[in-house]
Amino acid sequence: MTTHIQMPLPETVAKVLDRDFQLLIGGRLVPALSGATYEDVSPVTESVIARVPDAGADDVAAAVEAAESARKRWRATVAADRAEIVRHLADVVESHTEELAMLDAIDAGSPIANARNDVAMAVEHLRMFASLALEMKGTTIPASNNLHLTVREPIGIVARIVPFNHPLMFACKIAAPLVAGNCVLLKPPEVAPLSSLRLGELAAEVLPAGVLSVLVGNGAAVPRAIVRHPKVRRIGFIGSEATGRAIQRDAAEAGVKDVTLELGGKNAMVVFPDADIEKAAAGAVFGMNFTWSGQSCGSNSRLLVHESIAEEVTACVVEAVERRTIGNPLDEDCEQGTMISHAQYQKALDYIDVAISEGATVLAGGGRPDGFPRGFYLSPTVLGDVRSQSRIAREEVFGPVLSIITFSTEEEAIAIANGVDYGLTASVWTQDITRAHRVIGELEAGFTWINGSSRHFPNVPFGGYKGSGIGREESMEELLSYTELKAINVML
């Protein structure tokens, strides 16, 4: 494993940070009404890099009021015209790729190359949903000799509450609700808010006033006020299962609301004896998303390998992991940066300790890499001798920790894969196409691959089963979820 000593922040990054970060409400960039701010700490330097507004319930109320004022005009805007505005926003975001990527690198610890790719994916999604605007179609129904039809209408005011692992990319999940004709309240992660706040600055020059608000606050007050506001009728959340369930409770107590959740995962990658071993091992490392320190709900954190090839696959995985370069996220050749916070870093270390106490063996990594006195760095970790019923095999770490579990039969592999509370992603590696489809058909997961891992594709619905969530994103299904279906019966 290669490590690089951290360097001081380059002048280009300092210039990007040299601004007064503000909320976006009613088309204006404003401080929190209370005047409160909080310190934003970089996981790379463990130092304060910005002071950002610490919003509260009053700011949420002001944003909702602005959205209510803008709602009818935005709803009445022709879908193609809304799409053109969203395309313009995509162009603006793309033209600011470097500064947005730098913000995510220093604020979230994402390697700069990966952060640029996140911006590119954000732009792709903005453009994709703009291109789907005219597909929000209704139908006619031959129910009688009269005319029966359906139309799709915007819901009104909706919220997108997004996590820290891809701050800018997830912030651009405003795309579907905007194209559908809704006004949006965007709540970025409080631990990595800077790229979203910068997005608010850019959007203020593109979107009509009130159509988008960007609200950040340090703690639960802002998201809770958003979820419980009676005029916010649709909530899209990405994050932990515990927070998702809390949102469901708050939403239910405040009214009848449409809530979709993309939550955690403890995803299985199943490798059968006839698989291409080198490709499967590479797929396991790629699918674990070590690039952003394993902080991904879609990571295949359980590698299920047939006992006859377990030794060979494990050796390939360990070798690949040990070749990875950990470094300053601003270095071009950095392959893995930091975890988001000391709390997440310590949580991962604690899980490694738990795994060892349960009998697991550390085959690679397991702690802080040499050469990094500061920053929340954790070496990519591979654990062997993991039992399928152990905590490390059942609970989400959300860190760079891959557990290898062996199996002897197809039935056992399926039982292990399905034996957790989550069901987000899964993959099967085999050259037997019949077995591949048979096993995929048995796995309780919403987004799956055969001989692949981690990659997402435009307009392919992403979402999970069981504790991994409700609803589908990144697709036409997401766009339609931000509309309501109205039936019209014309009596002839």
C-alpha positions in Angstrom: 0.0 0.0 0.0 1.3 3.4 -0.9 0.8 6.4 1.3 1.5 10.1 0.7 2.2 12.7 3.4 -0.4 15.5 3.5 0.5 18.9 2.0 -0.8 22.3 3.0 -3.9 23.4 1.2 -3.0 24.7 -2.3 -3.8 28.3 -3.1 -6.6 27.2 -5.6 -8.4 25.5 -2.7 -8.0 28.4 -0.4 -9.5 30.6 -3.0 -12.5 28.3 -3.4 -13.0 28.4 0.4 -12.6 32.2 0.6 -16.3 33.1 0.5 -19.2 33.8 2.8 -21.2 30.6 2.6 -25.0 31.4 2.9 -28.4 29.7 2.6 -30.5 30.1 -0.5 -34.1 31.2 0.4 -36.5 33.0 -1.9 -33.9 33.5 -4.6 -31.5 35.3 -2.2 -28.3 34.2 -0.5 -28.9 34.9 3.2 -27.5 34.0 6.6 -29.6 32.1 9.1 -32.3 34.3 10.6 -30.8 33.9 14.0 -27.4 34.9 12.8 -26.0 31.6 14.1 -23.2 29.7 12.4 -21.2 26.6 13.0 -17.7 25.4 12.2 -17.2 23.1 9.3 -14.2 20.8 9.9 -12.2 19.1 7.1 -11.7 15.4 7.6 -8.4 15.8 5.8 -6.8 18.5 8.0 -9.0 18.1 11.1 -9.2 21.9 11.1 -12.0 24.4 10.5 -12.2 25.4 6.8 -15.4 27.4 6.9 -18.2 28.9 9.1 -21.6 28.1 7.6 -25.1 29.2 8.6 -26.7 27.2 11.3 -30.3 27.4 10.2 -33.4 26.6 12.3 -37.1 26.2 12.1 -37.7 29.9 11.2 -35.5 29.5 8.2 -37.4 26.4 7.1 -40.7 28.4 7.5 -39.3 31.2 5.3 -38.2 28.7 2.7 -41.6 27.1 2.6 -43.3 30.5 2.3 -41.0 31.4 -0.6 -41.8 28.0 -2.3 -45.5 28.6 -1.8 -45.2 31.9 -3.5 -43.3 30.3 -6.5 -45.2 27.1 -6.7 -48.1 28.0 -9.0 -45.9 29.8 -11.5 -43.4 27.0 -11.6 -46.2 24.4 -11.9 -47.7 26.4 -14.8 -44.4 26.5 -16.6 -44.5 24.1 -19.6 -42.6 20.9 -18.9 -40.3 21.4 -21.8 -39.4 24.9 -20.5 -38.7 23.5 -17.0 -36.5 21.0 -18.6 -34.6 23.7 -20.5 -33.9 25.5 -17.3 -32.6 22.4 -15.6 -30.4 21.8 -18.6 -29.0 25.3 -18.2 -28.3 24.5 -14.5 -26.5 21.3 -15.7 -24.3 23.5 -18.0 -23.5 25.9 -15.1 -22.6 23.0 -12.8 -20.4 21.5 -15.4 -18.6 24.8 -16.0 -17.7 24.9 -12.3 -16.5 21.3 -12.1 -13.1 22.0 -10.7 -14.2 24.2 -7.8 -17.1 21.9 -6.9 -14.8 18.9 -6.9 -12.2 20.7 -4.8 -14.9 21.5 -2.2 -15.9 17.8 -2.0 -12.3 16.8 -1.8 -11.4 19.0 1.1 -14.8 18.9 2.8 -15.7 15.2 2.5 -12.3 13.6 1.9 -13.2 12.3 -1.6 -10.2 11.9 -3.9 -10.2 14.7 -6.4 -10.5 12.4 -9.5 -13.6 10.8 -7.8 -15.0 14.2 -6.9 -14.8 15.3 -10.5 -16.6 12.1 -11.6 -19.3 12.9 -9.0 -19.8 16.3 -10.7 -19.9 14.6 -14.1 -22.6 12.2 -12.8 -24.6 15.0 -11.3 -24.6 16.8 -14.6 -25.6 13.6 -16.4 -28.5 13.1 -14.0 -29.7 16.7 -14.4 -29.6 16.3 -18.2 -31.2 12.9 -18.1 -34.2 14.1 -16.1 -34.5 17.1 -18.4 -34.7 14.7 -21.3 -37.5 12.7 -19.6 -39.7 15.7 -19.1 -42.1 14.9 -21.9 -42.4 11.3 -20.7 -44.6 12.3 -17.7 -47.6 10.9 -19.6 -51.0 9.9 -18.6 -53.2 7.3 -20.3 -56.7 6.8 -21.7 -58.8 4.0 -20.3 -61.6 2.3 -22.3 -63.8 1.9 -19.1 -67.0 3.0 -20.9 -68.3 4.9 -23.9 -67.2 8.1 -22.1 -63.7 9.5 -22.0 -61.5 8.4 -19.2 -57.9 9.7 -18.9 -55.2 10.3 -16.4 -52.7 13.2 -16.1 -49.6 13.7 -14.0 -49.4 16.8 -11.8 -46.7 18.2 -9.5 -47.0 17.4 -5.8 -46.2 21.0 -4.7 -43.4 21.5 -2.2 -41.0 18.6 -1.7 -37.8 18.0 0.3 -34.6 16.2 -0.6 -32.4 15.3 2.4 -29.0 14.0 1.2 -25.9 12.4 2.8 -22.2 13.1 3.0 -20.7 10.4 0.8 -21.4 12.2 -2.5 -22.3 15.7 -1.4 -22.6 17.5 -4.8 -23.8 14.5 -6.8 -26.6 13.8 -4.3 -27.5 17.5 -4.0 -28.3 17.4 -7.7 -31.0 15.0 -7.0 -33.1 18.1 -7.1 -33.4 17.3 -10.8 -36.4 15.0 -10.8 -38.6 17.0 -8.5 -37.8 20.3 -10.4 -38.5 18.8 -13.8 -41.8 17.4 -12.4 -42.8 20.9 -11.5 -42.2 21.0 -7.8 -40.5 23.5 -5.6 -37.6 21.9 -3.6 -36.1 22.3 -0.2 -32.6 20.8 -0.3 -31.0 19.8 3.0 -27.3 19.0 2.5 -25.2 17.0 5.0 -24.1 19.2 7.9 -20.7 17.6 8.0 -20.0 18.3 4.3 -22.2 21.2 3.2 -19.9 23.4 1.1 -20.5 22.1 -2.4 -24.3 22.2 -1.9 -24.1 25.8 -0.6 -22.0 26.7 -3.7 -24.7 24.9 -5.8 -27.2 27.2 -4.2 -25.2 30.2 -5.3 -25.1 28.9 -8.9 -28.8 27.9 -8.9 -29.8 31.4 -7.7 -28.7 32.7 -11.1 -30.7 30.1 -13.0 -33.9 29.1 -11.2 -36.8 31.4 -10.5 -36.9 32.7 -6.9 -38.4 30.3 -4.4 -38.2 27.2 -6.6 -35.1 26.0 -4.8 -34.0 26.6 -1.2 -30.8 25.3 0.3 -30.9 24.9 4.1 -28.2 23.6 6.3 -28.1 23.3 10.1 -25.9 21.6 12.6 -28.1 18.8 14.0 -31.6 17.4 13.6 -33.6 20.7 13.9 -33.6 21.6 10.2 -34.5 18.2 8.7 -37.1 17.7 11.4 -38.7 21.1 10.8 -38.7 20.3 7.0 -40.3 16.8 7.5 -42.9 18.1 10.0 -43.9 21.2 8.0 -47.6 20.6 6.9 -46.9 22.1 3.4 -44.0 19.7 2.6 -45.9 16.7 1.3 -43.1 14.7 -0.4 -39.8 13.7 1.2 -36.9 11.9 -0.5 -34.2 10.8 1.9 -30.8 9.1 1.5 -29.0 8.0 4.6 -29.0 5.5 7.5 -31.9 3.2 8.3 -32.3 4.7 11.8 -32.7 8.2 10.4 -35.0 7.0 7.7 -37.3 5.4 10.3 -37.2 8.6 12.3 -38.3 10.5 9.2 -41.1 8.1 8.7 -42.3 8.7 12.3 -42.1 12.4 12.1 -43.8 12.5 8.7 -46.7 10.3 9.9 -47.2 12.5 13.0 -47.3 15.6 10.9 -49.7 14.5 8.2 -50.2 12.1 5.3 -46.9 12.4 3.3 -45.2 10.5 0.5 -41.8 9.4 1.8 -39.2 7.5 -0.2 -36.0 6.2 1.5 -32.7 5.0 0.2 -31.0 3.5 3.2 -28.2 1.2 4.3 -26.9 -2.1 2.9 -24.9 -5.2 3.9 -24.6 -6.3 0.4 -23.5 -9.7 -0.8 -21.2 -10.6 -3.7 -21.4 -14.4 -4.4 -18.6 -16.1 -6.2 -19.1 -19.6 -7.5 -16.2 -22.0 -8.4 -16.5 -21.5 -12.2 -16.1 -17.7 -12.0 -13.1 -15.9 -13.5 -11.2 -15.5 -10.3 -9.1 -12.5 -11.2 -12.1 -10.6 -12.5 -14.2 -11.5 -9.5 -11.4 -10.4 -7.1 -11.1 -7.1 -9.0 -14.9 -6.7 -8.9 -14.9 -7.3 -5.1 -12.4 -4.5 -4.5 -14.1 -2.2 -7.0 -17.5 -3.0 -5.6 -16.4 -2.3 -2.0 -16.0 1.3 -3.0 -12.7 1.7 -1.1 -12.3 4.9 -3.3 -14.5 6.8 -0.9 -13.4 4.7 2.2 -16.2 2.2 1.8 -18.7 4.9 2.7 -21.4 3.7 0.3 -24.7 2.0 1.0 -24.1 -0.1 -2.2 -20.8 -1.5 -1.2 -20.5 -5.3 -1.4 -19.1 -5.5 2.1 -19.8 -9.3 2.3 -17.7 -11.4 -0.2 -19.3 -14.9 -0.3 -16.8 -17.3 -1.9 -17.1 -21.0 -2.6 -14.8 -22.9 -0.3 -13.0 -24.6 -3.2 -11.6 -21.2 -4.5 -11.7 -19.2 -1.3 -7.9 -19.2 -0.8 -7.1 -18.1 -4.3 -9.8 -15.4 -4.4 -8.7 -14.1 -1.0 -5.1 -13.8 -2.1 -6.1 -11.8 -5.2 -8.3 -9.5 -3.1 -5.6 -8.9 -0.5 -2.9 -8.2 -3.2 -5.2 -5.7 -4.9 -6.1 -3.9 -1.7 -2.5 -3.6 -0.6 -1.6 -1.9 -4.0 -4.1 0.9 -3.4 -2.8 4.4 -2.8 -4.0 6.3 0.2 -3.2 10.0 0.1 -4.2 13.6 0.3 -7.5 13.7 -1.6 -6.2 16.7 -3.6 -3.4 14.6 -5.1 -4.2 13.4 -8.6 -3.0 9.9 -7.9 -4.9 9.4 -4.7 -7.1 6.4 -4.8 -8.5 6.6 -1.3 -8.9 9.7 0.9 -10.4 10.0 4.4 -13.6 9.0 6.2 -16.0 11.8 6.8 -15.6 12.4 10.6 -13.9 11.2 13.7 -17.2 9.5 14.7 -17.4 7.4 11.5 -13.6 6.7 11.7 -14.0 5.4 15.3 -17.1 3.4 14.5 -15.2 1.5 11.8 -12.3 0.8 14.2 -14.7 -0.4 16.8 -16.3 -2.8 14.3 -12.9 -4.2 13.4 -12.2 -4.8 17.1 -15.6 -6.5 17.4 -14.8 -8.7 14.4 -11.5 -9.8 15.9 -13.2 -10.6 19.1 -15.7 -12.8 17.1 -12.9 -14.8 15.6 -12.2 -12.9 12.4 -8.6 -12.4 11.1 -7.3 -9.2 9.7 -5.7 -10.0 6.3 -5.1 -6.4 5.2 -5.3 -3.0 6.8 -7.1 -2.8 10.1 -6.0 0.6 11.3 -4.5 4.0 10.5 -1.9 3.9 7.7 1.6 5.1 8.4 2.5 8.6 7.5 -0.8 10.3 8.5 -0.6 12.0 11.8 -3.8 13.9 11.0 -6.9 13.2 9.1 -9.5 10.4 9.4 -7.6 7.9 7.4 -8.3 4.2 7.7 -6.5 1.6 5.6 -8.7 -0.6 3.3 -9.3 -3.6 5.5 -10.0 -7.2 4.6 -11.2 -9.7 7.2 -11.1 -13.5 6.8 -12.6 -16.3 8.9 -15.8 -14.3 9.2 -18.9 -16.3 10.4 -22.1 -15.4 8.6 -24.0 -14.8 11.9 -21.4 -12.5 13.4 -22.0 -8.8 13.9 -19.5 -7.8 11.3 -21.4 -9.9 8.8 -24.8 -8.5 9.6 -24.4 -4.9 10.6 -23.5 -2.0 8.3 -20.1 -0.5 9.1 -20.1 2.2 6.4 -16.4 2.1 6.2 -13.5 0.4 4.2 -14.1 -3.1 5.8 -14.6 -6.1 3.5 -15.6 -9.4 5.1 -14.9 -12.7 3.4 -17.3 -15.6 4.1 -17.1 -19.1 2.6 -19.9 -21.4 1.6 -20.2 -24.9 0.3 -23.6 -25.1 -1.6 -25.7 -22.7 -3.7 -28.5 -23.0 -1.2 -26.1 -22.0 1.6 -24.9 -19.0 -0.3 -28.5 -17.8 -0.9 -29.4 -18.3 2.8 -26.3 -16.3 3.9 -26.9 -13.5 1.4 -30.5 -13.1 2.4 -29.9 -13.6 6.1 -29.6 -9.8 7.0 -32.1 -7.1 7.5 -30.9 -5.2 4.4 -31.5 -5.8 0.7 -30.0 -3.0 -1.5 -27.5 -4.6 -3.9 -26.2 -8.0 -4.7 -24.0 -9.6 -7.4 -23.4 -13.2 -8.6 -20.2 -14.3 -10.4 -20.4 -17.4 -12.5 -20.0 -18.5 -16.1 -23.2 -20.7 -15.8 -25.9 -18.3 -17.1 -28.7 -20.6 -15.9 -27.3 -20.6 -12.3 -26.7 -16.8 -12.5 -30.3 -16.1 -13.2 -31.6 -18.7 -10.8 -29.5 -17.2 -7.9 -30.3 -13.6 -8.8 -33.9 -14.5 -8.8 -33.6 -15.8 -5.2 -31.6 -12.9 -3.8 -33.6 -10.3 -1.8 -32.0 -7.1 -3.3 -33.3 -4.3 -5.5 -30.2 -3.6 -7.7 -28.2 -6.6 -8.8 -25.4 -7.5 -11.2 -24.3 -10.7 -12.9 -20.5 -10.7 -13.2 -20.3 -7.1 -12.3 -20.4 -4.7 -9.3 -20.9 -1.1 -8.2 -21.7 0.5 -11.5 -24.9 2.4 -12.0 -26.5 3.1 -15.4 -28.7 5.9 -16.7 -32.4 5.4 -16.2 -31.9 2.0 -14.5 -34.0 2.2 -11.2 -31.9 2.0 -8.1 -33.3 1.1 -4.7 -33.6 -1.6 -2.1 -35.7 -4.3 -0.4 -36.4 -4.8 3.3 -34.5 -2.3 5.6 -32.7 -0.8 2.6 -35.6 1.5 1.7 -38.7 2.3 -0.2 -38.9 3.6 -3.8 -36.6 3.8 -6.8 -34.2 6.5 -7.9 -32.0 7.5 -10.9 -34.8 6.6 -13.4 -38.2 7.3 -14.8 -39.6 5.8 -11.7 -38.0 8.6 -9.6 -39.4 11.3 -11.9 -42.9 9.9 -11.7 -42.6 9.6 -7.9 -42.6 13.4 -7.7 -46.0 13.6 -9.5 -49.5 12.8 -8.5 -51.9 10.9 -10.8 -55.2 12.5 -11.4 -58.1 10.6 -13.2 -60.5 12.7 -15.3 -63.8 11.2 -16.4 -65.5 13.1 -19.3 -69.2 12.2 -19.5 -70.1 12.4 -23.2 
